Amino acid sequence: MSEELIKKVEAEVREFFSKLGFEIEMKISRKDNTFKIDIQSRESQELVGEKGKTLLEIQHLLNAILKKKMGSEIFVDLDIAGYKERKIRYLRELARSVADEV
C-alpha cells in the first residue's frame, strides 16, 4: 500500500502543476503520513514567490486537495528548488553565530 499511495500522491501533484501550466521534475519520499516532495522547474522562482509565500500557499492547497481526494490525513512538506533547505541552513548558521556571540 505504501508504494501505491506514493504513486497516487505523485500523480495528484503532477496533475496540479500541469493544470497550472508548469513542467516539473519531482522527488517524493514518505515517512508515516508526511510526504516530502522536492520540485524542480524552470519557473522555480515564480513558484517559490517572495519570501517563500507562494511555496507555502501551494503546499497548503496540495494538503487540502490530497486530504479531500485520499480521504485520510496526509501532510505534504513541499520544497521547490531547495528553497526551504537553504532557508533552514541559513537559520541554523545564524543561530550558531548568535550563540557564539553570547
PyMOL commands that set and color helices and strands:
alter all, ss='L'
color gray80, all
select helices_A, chain A and resi 2-19+44-48+50-70+83-101
alter helices_A, ss='H'
color red, helices_A
select strands_A, chain A and resi 25-31+34-40+75-80
alter strands_A, ss='S'
color yellow, strands_A
deselect
rebuild
show_as cartoon
